[in-house]
């Protein structure tokens, strides 16, 4: 088991130095952790308690995730105990070779937070290698003439261990003629030399057998032996002699193969064959980088030299003459380093991505710079290329940390290409670059943004439920759920409980739907507060206002407020003085339209009149005036059918029936009004209706037959055949009593009367004026008898109190414009809806004052002057309530209390009066 370097040898220190050494140990621990272990430890062996030395508790190990970052997996960290374990074979000789100090340096990475710790494990040598000779036996030839003291170099042994475990000594088996001398080379290796102690005599002994043993000083010591056979040769008096015993040469590592390193020189004083010298390597099998010319002694480079692999070579050369005498010399070749290796950048512990909210100074990655060169050629400068929010910090020699140096924003830059360039200090300098891509992880830091600051949409009323009003859209530049937007309604000026019944929004698309049909008259505008939220954690949101304006459609027909119908549904009478001049204001038709704008711009038209041309109606005011004076042939009782149309497209309309009696006093008009038919039996009326329906069906069938015949005649005969069908022809019969009919519109106006005798007659009236196709008459709130003076209840005029002498409405007291002012027949409609609504509100306020008793139209308070005209029993309940939505386009007049005589004349005695029609008209 290994032990910490700081812990070894403490027992040998004095106790006085303990505190000082402890502080130095703590400082060293913070910088680098040292362990010392022997080589060849089994896999799984404990080197040291790394977690304890890093001051980490066992509970922190799962979160800190200690791991070893190194090129070769020699060590591993136990995830349970935090101990540093051996994970592969540790062969010191394979790892460090013949270096005196062998240490493995690597980094231990801890996460949460990310940190790096430098660990140095020193590998101690174990005597696991036996000294070995290159050959098991050597042959040595010695001339018998060799003098005592001559030396012969023997083959040396090699031991891969170092220190005391390496080759330390040679031993020679005992012999009287030979002894052994041990010499040491410059690199510290030892080799043996055989020394001749006494001259040899070939005739006495031709050969000698010796044993050479190589020993180390390990525990236990190891050794090996080689056999030496000495052959005694005939005399060759002079051995070869080298010019020098040691040759030294320096070569740069980039020298090309084939280059001559040096040439050794040897001489022999003998002559002839004994003077012929050949050169050779004593250990030729182990020398692969060089070649030797055996004749010239030139040493030539065979393969490329590499300083990073072998820094020096020690070669033993042998010179042998023809007589077998040998001389040896040593050649020391030192390899010089050149800057031939570019630095290498290696990233370790690189994350897949980093979050965009990473704080400044956060460790991102660990990188190491390697340069196989030495000296200045191996010193490296590292820098970060480009303008990126990162920087590199030096952690230790050739080790750097990549940390954040700026704010990261994935929406602006989703990733960075990091390029780190390493340059050494050689001449010329070499450099290399390494690039990585750092992906930025998304954080929910952007709230959804709507395309508009606010939305205003228009939707026409009466829309179908479920129709799309508009679509709001918001964007979020975040990714995934952080950028997925959903929509909702968070506030509104509508009732919270009723909000869901008005509108809804699609959470995915942002389409706003109407849940019901909107009515402009009830809801003209409302405002919503829409919210767009993403699905991040926490979720971010933004709001936008949506104002919905409900535009008006022409979906309300005009409603006639005046003249109103009686309690039984019949039209009321109005009196006109017989002496009324042209332009005399008879009455005023008052109508309102619930729509707004042009849809509420009303126009008034005479649809049907008993005497065409006798009365005229103001186009915009609705004022009914006499167009000419009453003639002798004009009937005293007149009927006007007035159509009220709005300005919508298509226009809607309503009709009002006016029954006018020309009389100077009420007493003059009462006889005609009091003659009422007696109420008929309901069963008889039902039978009558059935008979009339059957007659109408028969008439329609007859008309269809006549029309078919006429079409046939038109195709086959002259146009003269159509004379009988001209519209100028009228059929007239005696009038009869008419049951009560509702008012309507027909292509031809006619009066239908049924007499008391049960006879029925049709009275077709020739149309004095062709109606335009655009004057379609729709049913309105006001109705009158299309067939005047026919249907009425029993007259009660004889039961009524005598009329007041001033019973008639003056011109100032009639509904409509004040006094005798004539309104603009073609009054201009207000420019916008706001002005229209303001005008309507002003008219409503005036009408309210007239109805709640504050009006001074005449008569007693709250009666609008009716009790003074018709008697105390006739009050406001007999007058229609036209206070709501009174609209008189084109007129700026208001209701006033200017009680004047109509047309400036004093009223005649009795004046006019309104009465129910009950007496049939006689012509």
Secondary structure, 3 states (H helix, E strand, C coil): CCEECCCCCHHHCCHHHHHHHHHHHHHHHHHEEEEEEECCCCCCCEEEEHHHHCCCCHHHHHHHCCEEECCCCCEEECCCCCEEEECCCCCHHHHHCCCCCCEEEEEEEECCCCEEEEEEEEEECCCCCCCEECCCEEEEEEECCCCCCCEEECCCEECCCCHHHCEEEEEECCCCCEEEEEEECCCCCEEEEEEECCCCCCCCCCEEEEEEEEEECCCCCCEEEEEEEEEEECCCCCCCEECCCEEEEEEECCCCCCCEEEECCEECCCCHHHHCCEEEECCHHHCCCEEECCCCCEEEECCCCCCCCCCEEEEEEEEECCCCCEEEEEEEEEEECCCCCCCEEEEECCCCEEECCCCCCCEEEEEEEECCCCHHHHCEEEEEECCCCEEEEEEECCEEEEEECCCCCCCCCCEEEEEEEEEECCCCCCEEEEEEEEEEECCCCCCCEECCCEEEEEEECCCCCCCEEEECCEECCCCHHHHCEEEEEEEECCCHHHHHHHEEECCCCCEEEECCCCCCCCCCEEEEEEEEEECCCCCCEEEEEEEEEEECCCCCCCEEEECCECCCCCEEEEEECCCCCCCCEEEECEEECCCCHHHHCCEEEEEEECCCCCEEECCCCCEEEECCCCCCCCCCEEEEEEEEECCCCCCCEEEEEEEEEECCCHHHHHHHHHCCCCCCCHHHHHHHHHHHHHHHHHHHHHHHHHHHHHHHHHHHCCHHHHHHHCCCCCCCCCCCCCCCCCCCCCCCCEEEEECCCCCEEEEECCCCCCCCCCCCCCCCCCCCCCCCCCCCCCCCHHHCCCCCCCCCCCHHHCCCCCCCCCCCCCCCCCCCHHHHHHHHHHHHHHHHHHHCCCCCCCCCCCCCCHHHHHCCCCCHHHCCCCCCCCCCCCCCCCCCCCCCCHHHCCCCCCCCCCCECCCCCCC
